[in-house]
């Protein structure tokens, strides 16, 4: 048996009367195909060198969810606007993946989703990694208060 958790977390008013009602839904195994499609979008958008197909991403996501990770959908007006994948066995927690769907960007959904996620997880601190060429991603995370604490390098 699994429990499908949905939690309304924030309502914030932005310019021109825009109100965002952000909802978080903990993902279950049946959500893996949707998570894999969103993960593929993340890989494309951040220009990662990950060559995995959607089918391979489904298998990888299944492995994540069977171990120390939890995935969450962000919903606004019942539409999935993004997702997060969080490693929950380290301190601080590690936000491995975070994506707001292209159709919902530049509308404050990313900021709302991130704050809702922190509140849902009950944490004030979380670690992330940003690919060095992902300048837009870096600006987004820095706007939320993140600061560089290390550089992760790879020999190829």
N, C-alpha and C positions, 0 to 999 in steps of 0.2 A: 504494500500500500504506500502511496506517496501523497504528500500534502501539497496542494497547489497554493502557494502563498501569494496573495496580492495585497499591496499596501499602498494607499494614497498617502503621499508624503508632503508635497509642497504645493502651494498655490501662490504664485507671485504675479504681480501686475507689471507689465512692461509698457513702454510708450504706445500711444494710439489705442489704449484700452485692451491690449493683448493680455490674456490670462493663461498661464500654463498650469494645468492640473497634471502633475507627474505621478505615475503609478509604477511600482516595481513589482515584477512577477518573477519568482524564482523558477528557473527553467528545470524541466524534467527531460528524461530520455527522448520522449516524443518530440521535443523541441529541437533536437539535433540537426535535422535538415535545414531549418530556418537559421539556426546559429551558424552552420557551415556556410550558407549563402552570405550572411553578414560578415563572417570572417574573411571570405574571399574578397568582399568589397573593401574591407580594412587593408588587406594585403595589397590590393591594387592602389588604393588611395595613398598609402604611405610608401609606395614604390619599393616594397620589400622584394628580396630576391627569392622568396619562398615559391617554389614551382608547383606546389600541391594543387591537385584538382579538388573540386567541391566534394567528390566522393572520398578522397583521401582526408580532406578536412573534417568530414563527418566522423571518420574513424578516429582521428586525433582528438576531436571534441569528446567522443565517447570515452576515450582514455582519460581525458581531463576530468570528466564528470564522475568517473568511477574511482577517482583517487582523491586528491586534496584540493580540488577546485569546485567552485560553485559558479553557475552562470545566472545572469539576471537579464530579463527584458525590461526596457524602459517603454512605457506606454503613455500616450497622450490621446485623449478622446478614443480610447480603445485601440488605437493604431500603434503598432510596434515602431518606435522611432529610433531604437538603438539597442545595444546590449553591452554587458560587461562580463568579463571572466576574471574571477578573483581567487587567488591561492590563499586558503584560510588557515594554513598551518605554520605561518611564520609571523614574526612581530618585527616591524609593522606588517600588516597584510600587504600582499603584492597584487596590484592591478595589472594583469598580464595583457588583457585586451579591453579596449573601450572604443565604441564606435557609435556615432550618430549617423543614421542613414542620410545619404546625399540630399534627399528631398526635404530634410528637416534642418539642414545646417543654416547658420546665420540667423536663427530665430530664437536663440537662448536655450534651446533644448539641451545642448551639451552641458552648459553650466548647471541647469536645473537637475539633469540626470546625475551629474557628479555629486552635487550636494545631497540629493535624495539617497544616493548609494551610501555615502558616508553615514548619514543618519540611520539608514536601515542596518548597516553593519555595526553601528555603535562605536565608531572610531573617529579620531580627529587627525590621524596620521596614516598615510598609505604610501607605498613605493610604486613607482612606474619606471618604464624605460621608454625612451623616444629615439627613433633612428636619427642619426646625426644630420641627414639631409632633409628631414621632415620639419621644415621651418614653420609651417602653419601649425603643426601639432605642438611644436615647442612653444610658440606664442600662446596657444590656447592654454597649455598647462601652466606656463608662467603667469598668465592672467588670473589663474586660480590660486596662486601663491607658491607653486613649486619652485624650487631652486636646485641647480645641479649640485650633486654631492660626490659624484664619481664619474669616471669614463670607463666604459666597458669596451674592450678591444678584442679583435679576433685576428689570428694569423691565418692567411689563406695560401 
